[in-house]
């Protein structure tokens, strides 16, 4: 599996910014249908597809997916310009304006 990790590391480092932005939340959260989208997306990268197709059992496949998730997380952190865009803007706390006193 360590050889496969090297292949995954090399392939993930060659992915475009859009690919990393697409894969990162899906591999981090793994909501309904996310793994299917990830597998459909990475089948276009032949080296990653070979790593996944060489899995002899479901456990090995999920281990390969976990290794991919770790590499995508590393690559996402390595590209700081991707993280800046995804940060929510800070909201300023509401400060009511002082009322003007009305002279009578």
C-alpha positions as a printed Julia matrix, in Angstrom:
104×3 Matrix{Float64}:
   0.0    0.0     0.0
   2.96   2.36    0.54
   3.7    2.24   -3.19
   0.09   3.2    -3.84
   0.42   6.1    -1.41
   3.31   7.42   -3.46
   1.24   7.17   -6.62
  -1.67   8.94   -4.92
   0.63  11.67   -3.6
   2.04  12.31   -7.07
  -1.36  12.27   -8.76
  -3.0   14.57   -6.24
  -0.16  17.07   -6.48
  -0.77  17.22  -10.25
  -4.51  17.88   -9.91
  -5.87  21.28  -10.86
  -7.18  23.73   -8.29
 -10.74  23.02   -9.42
 -10.25  19.28   -8.93
  -8.88  19.78   -5.41
 -11.74  22.16   -4.57
 -14.22  19.57   -5.86
 -12.7   16.6    -4.02
 -11.83  18.17   -0.68
 -15.31  18.74    0.8
 -16.64  15.47   -0.59
 -13.84  13.41    0.94
 -13.86  15.36    4.21
 -17.61  15.21    4.87
 -18.72  12.12    2.94
 -22.36  12.97    2.81
 -24.9   11.01    0.78
 -23.58  10.34   -2.7
 -20.2   11.98   -2.13
 -18.12   8.83   -2.55
 -19.86   8.02   -5.81
 -19.1   11.52   -7.12
 -15.46  11.17   -6.01
 -15.07   7.82   -7.75
 -16.65   9.13  -10.95
 -14.42  12.2   -10.84
 -11.11  10.42  -10.2
 -11.68   7.65  -12.73
 -10.49  10.19  -15.3
  -7.02  10.06  -13.69
  -5.72   6.71  -14.88
  -3.13   6.21  -12.1
  -5.69   6.77   -9.34
  -8.16   4.56  -11.16
  -5.54   1.78  -11.33
  -4.93   2.05   -7.56
  -8.64   1.73   -6.89
  -9.18  -1.08   -9.39
  -6.28  -3.07   -7.95
  -8.12  -3.35   -4.63
  -8.91  -6.98   -3.91
 -11.59  -6.29   -1.33
 -13.91  -3.57   -0.15
 -11.61  -2.94    2.82
  -8.7   -2.26    0.51
 -10.83   0.05   -1.62
 -11.94   2.05    1.42
  -8.33   2.19    2.65
  -7.31   3.58   -0.75
 -10.11   6.15   -0.55
  -8.94   7.13    2.95
  -5.38   7.52    1.65
  -6.7    9.69   -1.18
  -8.63  11.79    1.34
  -5.44  12.38    3.37
  -3.5   13.39    0.27
  -6.26  15.74   -0.92
  -6.37  17.32    2.56
  -2.58  17.86    2.46
  -2.78  19.35   -1.01
  -5.68  21.6    -0.02
  -3.62  22.93    2.91
  -0.58  23.29    0.64
  -2.53  25.65   -1.64
  -3.5   28.53    0.67
  -5.3   30.44   -2.08
  -7.96  27.7    -2.05
  -8.66  28.13    1.64
  -9.05  31.91    1.48
 -11.93  31.76   -0.98
 -13.86  29.26    1.13
 -13.7   31.21    4.37
 -16.96  32.9     5.32
 -16.8   36.63    5.73
 -16.82  37.83    9.3
 -19.98  39.6    10.25
 -19.63  42.72   12.26
 -21.57  42.7    15.5
 -24.64  44.86   15.43
 -24.12  48.15   17.19
 -27.23  50.26   17.51
 -26.74  53.93   16.78
 -27.2   56.17   19.77
 -30.48  58.02   19.78
 -30.42  61.71   19.46
 -32.06  63.46   22.32
 -35.03  65.54   21.31
 -35.08  68.99   22.92
 -38.52  70.14   24.07
